[in-house]
């Protein structure tokens, strides 16, 4: 493998370790992939993240065939399907974070209870109907729920977050879990106030500007100062 591929494999491992460290996944229940050549690099099945080495990350080609002698995550189907259907997506993160999964157990989507729902691409984060893990049926349902969205829940399962790269996909997975927790807490207090679709669209436009390179972003465009570095959007924006 060349240096670029080895670096990407290590970034996948770092993403897995961060998922658990940040409390949005447990054990090896989640999985991570990144676009590579005509297919993807994806975490293997059943290997503890702490034991992963670059050589353990599995290449799966565009036909769904893994490298000889390696076994990819059981969820490789929806990872590959998303990357093939969405050319703007460079990475996919799947976790079983507690609050997002709790909502998925109820088959509930996340409405616009906070403006950061716009980071997922629309006024709701949909919940795909249940299908057995690792199946084409689950892959198809996940793709449907991700129509015009960057993230979705999977009923009785967990969440999927996408991004142009691993850091943005992981960031969005954390945002979805935070939104799920906020929604659950707000429901315990009564009926949440939902933001209108036009406000979510306005926020989405501002977030897109903030994700540009910092030299292309001005306060006049957004109404607030761009974050340092221009990549990750802080919640307090």
C-alpha positions in Angstrom: 0.0 0.0 0.0 1.2 3.5 -0.7 1.6 6.3 1.8 -1.7 7.9 1.0 -3.7 4.7 1.5 -1.8 3.9 4.7 -2.7 7.4 6.1 -6.4 6.9 5.2 -6.4 3.5 6.9 -4.9 5.0 10.1 -7.5 7.8 9.9 -10.3 5.2 9.9 -8.8 3.6 13.0 -8.5 7.0 14.7 -12.1 7.7 13.9 -13.2 4.4 15.5 -11.2 5.2 18.7 -12.7 8.7 18.8 -16.2 7.3 18.5 -15.8 5.2 21.6 -13.8 7.9 23.5 -16.5 10.5 22.8 -19.2 8.2 24.0 -21.2 7.8 20.7 -20.4 4.1 20.3 -19.7 1.0 22.4 -17.3 -1.8 21.7 -17.2 -2.8 18.0 -20.9 -2.2 17.4 -20.2 0.7 15.0 -18.3 0.8 11.7 -16.5 3.3 9.5 -15.7 3.6 5.8 -13.9 6.0 3.4 -14.0 6.2 -0.3 -10.9 4.7 -2.0 -10.3 4.2 -5.7 -13.3 2.4 -7.2 -14.5 1.2 -3.9 -13.9 1.8 -0.2 -11.8 1.1 2.9 -13.9 -0.2 5.8 -13.4 -1.5 9.3 -13.2 -5.3 9.6 -15.8 -7.5 11.3 -15.4 -8.3 15.0 -11.9 -6.8 15.7 -11.6 -4.5 18.8 -10.7 -1.0 17.7 -7.7 -1.0 20.1 -6.3 -4.0 18.2 -6.7 -2.5 14.7 -3.7 -1.9 12.5 -3.6 -0.4 9.0 -3.4 -3.8 7.4 -6.7 -4.9 9.1 -8.7 -2.2 7.3 -10.5 -4.0 4.4 -10.7 -2.8 0.8 -14.0 -3.6 -0.9 -14.2 -2.9 -4.6 -17.1 -1.4 -6.5 -18.7 -4.8 -7.0 -18.7 -5.5 -3.3 -15.8 -7.9 -3.4 -13.4 -7.7 -0.4 -9.7 -8.1 -0.6 -8.7 -11.8 -0.5 -8.7 -13.3 3.0 -10.3 -10.3 4.7 -13.8 -10.0 6.2 -15.4 -6.5 6.1 -17.9 -5.2 8.6 -21.3 -6.9 8.2 -22.7 -3.5 7.3 -20.5 -3.1 4.2 -23.6 -3.1 1.9 -25.0 0.2 3.0 -21.6 1.8 3.3 -20.8 1.0 -0.4 -24.3 1.8 -1.5 -24.1 5.3 0.0 -20.7 6.0 -1.4 -21.9 4.9 -4.9 -25.1 6.8 -4.8 -23.7 10.0 -3.3 -20.6 11.3 -5.1 -20.2 14.1 -2.6 -19.8 11.7 0.3 -16.3 10.7 1.1 -16.9 8.9 4.4 -19.6 7.1 6.3 -19.8 6.6 10.1 -22.3 4.2 11.7 -22.8 4.2 15.5 -25.1 2.8 18.1 -25.2 5.9 20.2 -27.6 5.7 23.2 -30.1 8.5 22.6 -30.3 8.2 18.8 -30.8 4.5 19.2 -33.5 5.1 21.8 -35.4 7.2 19.4 -34.9 4.6 16.6 -36.4 2.0 18.9 -39.6 4.1 18.9 -39.3 4.6 15.2 -39.2 8.3 15.7 -37.5 10.9 13.5 -35.8 13.9 15.0 -37.6 17.1 14.1 -36.2 20.7 14.1 -36.1 21.1 17.9 -32.8 22.9 17.5 -31.4 24.7 14.5 -28.4 22.4 14.2 -30.8 19.8 12.6 -29.9 21.7 9.5 -26.4 20.2 9.6 -28.0 16.9 8.5 -29.4 18.5 5.4 -33.1 19.2 6.1 -35.8 19.9 8.7 -35.9 16.4 10.0 -33.5 13.4 10.5 -35.6 10.5 9.2 -35.8 7.0 10.7 -35.5 4.2 8.2 -37.9 1.3 8.8 -36.3 -1.8 10.4 -34.5 -4.4 8.4 -32.0 -7.1 9.6 -28.5 -5.9 9.8 -26.2 -6.6 6.9 -29.0 -7.1 4.4 -29.7 -5.4 1.1 -33.1 -4.5 2.5 -31.4 -2.4 5.2 -29.2 -0.8 2.6 -32.1 0.2 0.4 -34.0 1.6 3.4 -31.1 3.5 4.6 -30.5 5.1 1.2 -34.2 6.1 1.0 -34.0 7.8 4.4 -30.8 9.6 3.3 -32.5 11.2 0.3 -31.5 14.9 0.5 -30.0 14.2 3.9 -26.5 13.6 5.4 -27.7 11.5 8.3 -30.5 9.2 9.3 -31.6 6.8 12.1 -32.0 3.1 11.5 -35.1 1.7 13.4 -34.1 -0.5 16.4 -30.5 -0.2 15.4 -28.5 3.1 15.4 -27.6 6.0 13.2 -25.7 6.8 10.0 -23.8 10.0 9.4 -22.0 11.0 6.2 -19.5 13.6 5.2 -17.0 14.7 2.6 -14.3 13.2 4.9 -13.9 11.2 8.1 -13.7 14.2 10.4 -16.9 15.8 9.1 -18.8 12.4 9.2 -17.7 11.8 12.8 -18.6 15.4 13.8 -22.1 15.0 12.3 -22.6 11.6 14.1 -21.9 13.5 17.4 -24.3 16.3 16.4 -27.1 13.8 15.7 -26.6 12.1 19.1 -26.7 15.5 20.8 -29.9 16.4 18.9 -31.4 13.1 19.9 -30.6 13.7 23.6 -32.0 17.2 23.4 -35.2 16.0 21.8 -35.7 13.3 24.4 -35.2 15.8 27.3 -37.5 18.3 25.7 -40.3 15.6 25.4 -40.0 15.0 29.1 -40.9 18.7 29.7 -43.9 18.8 27.4 -44.5 19.4 23.7 -41.3 20.7 22.0 -41.5 23.9 19.9 -40.4 23.0 16.3 -38.6 25.4 14.1 -40.3 26.2 10.7 -38.8 24.7 7.5 -37.8 28.2 6.2 -35.7 28.8 9.3 -34.0 25.5 8.9 -33.2 26.3 5.3 -31.8 29.7 6.4 -29.5 28.0 8.9 -28.5 25.4 6.4 -27.3 28.1 4.0 -25.3 29.7 6.7 -23.7 26.4 7.8 -22.7 25.8 4.2 -20.9 29.1 4.1 -19.1 28.3 7.4 -17.8 25.1 6.0 -16.0 26.9 3.2 -12.4 27.8 3.4 -12.0 30.7 5.9 -10.7 33.1 3.3 -14.0 32.7 1.3 -16.2 33.4 4.3 -17.1 36.8 5.7 -19.2 38.1 8.5 -21.4 39.9 6.0 -22.4 36.6 4.4 -23.4 34.8 7.6 -24.2 37.5 10.2 -21.5 36.0 12.6 -17.8 35.4 12.6 -16.6 32.2 10.8 -14.9 29.6 13.0 -11.1 29.4 13.1 -10.0 26.9 10.5 -13.2 26.9 8.6 -13.8 23.1 8.9 -15.7 22.2 12.0 -18.8 24.3 13.0 -19.1 24.8 16.7 -22.5 24.5 18.3 -22.6 28.0 19.6 -22.6 29.6 16.1 
